[in-house]
Amino acid sequence: MYQDESKDSYHRESGRMHYLERIIDRLAGEYHERIIDKGTGAVVREVHESLKAHTGRGSARWAMPPDGAA
């Protein structure tokens, strides 16, 4: 499965618009993401890692244990 996403995104903390490019390749086990500040063109964040290493953000965050104990 291959998922490709490109979109404009508003960053609440900075109050700036960003351009987001994200590729999730489940067959190859890879995650790629690039965030670019639309005003300056500067790369804010660039990530290239295995899906196994991709934790702690979005849907990759840890889940609440079934019994509710955290």
Backbone bond lengths (Angstrom), bond angles and torsions (degrees), N, CA, C in turn:
res aa  C-N    CA-C-N  psi(-1)  N-CA   C-N-CA  omega(-1)  CA-C   N-CA-C  phi
1 M - - - 1.458 - - 1.516 108.75 -
2 Y 1.317 116.00 137.54 1.456 123.27 -176.18 1.525 107.68 -129.27
3 Q 1.313 116.64 127.99 1.461 120.99 -178.64 1.525 108.15 -125.62
4 D 1.322 117.08 125.72 1.463 122.77 -178.06 1.529 107.97 -124.11
5 E 1.324 116.66 131.36 1.458 120.84 -178.04 1.524 109.43 -138.35
6 S 1.309 117.06 129.59 1.460 123.24 174.13 1.514 107.08 -136.00
7 K 1.340 116.29 128.14 1.461 118.61 -177.36 1.516 110.66 -163.94
8 D 1.328 115.37 164.18 1.454 121.62 170.08 1.522 107.74 -84.46
9 S 1.318 116.04 146.30 1.458 120.19 -177.14 1.522 109.21 -144.41
10 Y 1.322 116.94 136.51 1.462 121.86 177.61 1.525 108.61 -91.50
11 H 1.335 116.35 126.43 1.457 121.61 179.03 1.523 108.22 -97.03
12 R 1.326 116.13 108.52 1.470 121.42 -174.03 1.524 113.42 -60.95
13 E 1.336 117.73 -42.68 1.468 120.35 -176.43 1.524 112.60 -61.15
14 S 1.330 117.21 -42.68 1.468 120.33 -177.79 1.526 112.41 -93.20
15 G 1.344 117.05 -17.94 1.457 120.40 -177.44 1.524 112.39 73.17
16 R 1.331 117.34 21.26 1.462 121.63 -176.13 1.528 111.04 -116.44
17 M 1.326 114.82 155.56 1.459 120.71 175.84 1.530 108.80 -87.57
18 H 1.310 114.90 138.84 1.454 122.32 177.98 1.515 109.28 -125.00
19 Y 1.326 115.86 156.07 1.458 122.36 172.16 1.519 106.27 -108.02
20 L 1.313 116.70 127.45 1.457 122.59 -175.08 1.517 110.66 -113.70
21 E 1.329 116.24 128.44 1.469 122.67 172.47 1.523 106.48 -120.64
22 R 1.326 116.94 126.84 1.462 120.43 -178.28 1.523 109.35 -139.77
23 I 1.332 116.07 133.15 1.465 122.47 176.11 1.519 107.92 -128.96
24 I 1.327 115.33 126.48 1.463 121.74 175.19 1.518 106.68 -119.55
25 D 1.323 115.85 113.26 1.461 121.81 -179.26 1.526 107.87 -111.50
26 R 1.320 115.70 95.97 1.471 120.78 -176.04 1.530 112.27 -70.12
27 L 1.329 117.44 -31.57 1.469 119.80 178.85 1.530 111.01 -66.52
28 A 1.326 116.85 -42.30 1.467 121.08 179.16 1.528 111.25 -85.95
29 G 1.357 117.24 -12.99 1.457 121.15 -179.64 1.515 113.02 71.31
30 E 1.356 116.87 37.99 1.461 121.07 -176.02 1.523 112.29 -123.43
31 Y 1.348 114.86 149.81 1.467 123.01 176.68 1.520 107.51 -129.15
32 H 1.325 116.44 128.11 1.467 121.96 178.11 1.525 108.07 -130.43
33 E 1.325 116.20 134.94 1.460 120.38 178.71 1.525 109.09 -147.63
34 R 1.335 115.57 138.80 1.456 121.36 174.62 1.518 107.76 -136.92
35 I 1.337 116.72 130.04 1.459 122.69 177.52 1.519 107.10 -119.02
36 I 1.342 115.42 125.60 1.459 121.57 -176.46 1.523 109.03 -120.73
37 D 1.331 117.14 132.23 1.466 122.62 175.88 1.524 107.35 -70.21
38 K 1.330 117.17 120.40 1.471 120.91 -175.71 1.514 112.11 -68.14
39 G 1.331 118.24 -28.20 1.458 121.06 -178.95 1.516 113.96 -75.76
40 T 1.331 116.29 -39.32 1.464 120.63 -175.61 1.517 113.72 -106.97
41 G 1.322 117.66 -20.63 1.454 121.58 -175.97 1.522 112.88 80.92
42 A 1.329 117.32 2.72 1.466 121.52 -179.20 1.527 110.33 -74.77
43 V 1.326 115.57 141.74 1.460 120.56 175.28 1.519 107.74 -76.93
44 V 1.335 116.63 118.61 1.458 122.91 -178.65 1.518 110.75 -84.35
45 R 1.327 115.81 -39.05 1.473 121.12 -177.63 1.519 108.36 -152.67
46 E 1.327 116.04 136.31 1.456 120.49 174.83 1.522 107.88 -140.00
47 V 1.338 115.78 124.73 1.459 121.67 -175.94 1.523 108.96 -131.25
48 H 1.326 115.37 132.03 1.459 122.89 171.97 1.524 105.51 -136.07
49 E 1.335 116.31 108.07 1.460 119.16 -176.62 1.523 110.46 -151.44
50 S 1.321 114.96 167.64 1.463 119.19 176.52 1.530 108.04 -74.01
51 L 1.325 116.12 154.04 1.468 119.42 177.76 1.521 111.23 -63.16
52 K 1.324 117.52 -30.79 1.465 120.37 177.99 1.524 111.11 -63.82
53 A 1.328 117.31 -32.97 1.463 121.45 -179.59 1.524 111.98 -84.76
54 H 1.329 117.61 -14.34 1.468 121.57 -175.85 1.528 110.36 -83.88
55 T 1.318 116.42 96.32 1.462 121.56 179.69 1.522 110.08 -136.37
56 G 1.323 115.75 160.01 1.455 120.87 172.24 1.513 116.54 89.53
57 R 1.331 119.94 2.93 1.469 122.02 -179.94 1.522 109.48 -134.39
58 G 1.314 116.61 143.43 1.462 121.38 175.32 1.512 113.07 50.75
59 S 1.323 116.40 -130.71 1.460 120.53 -178.37 1.527 111.42 -74.02
60 A 1.336 117.72 -6.79 1.469 120.86 177.72 1.533 111.08 -86.16
61 R 1.337 117.89 -3.13 1.466 120.63 178.05 1.513 110.46 -64.35
62 W 1.331 115.94 154.48 1.468 120.31 178.35 1.522 109.35 -63.16
63 A 1.288 115.61 149.23 1.465 121.65 -179.05 1.531 110.07 -100.60
64 M 1.308 115.47 154.26 1.464 121.52 176.52 1.531 108.56 -67.05
65 P 1.324 117.39 132.25 1.472 119.02 176.94 1.523 110.64 -57.89
66 P 1.344 117.49 149.59 1.465 121.08 -176.09 1.528 113.20 -56.30
67 D 1.350 118.72 -30.63 1.454 119.98 -178.03 1.529 112.27 -83.62
68 G 1.363 117.58 -2.66 1.466 121.64 177.22 1.509 113.73 84.83
69 A 1.315 119.65 -3.05 1.468 122.09 178.41 1.505 109.25 -82.02
70 A 1.312 116.21 124.16 1.473 119.65 -179.29 1.503 110.57 -118.32
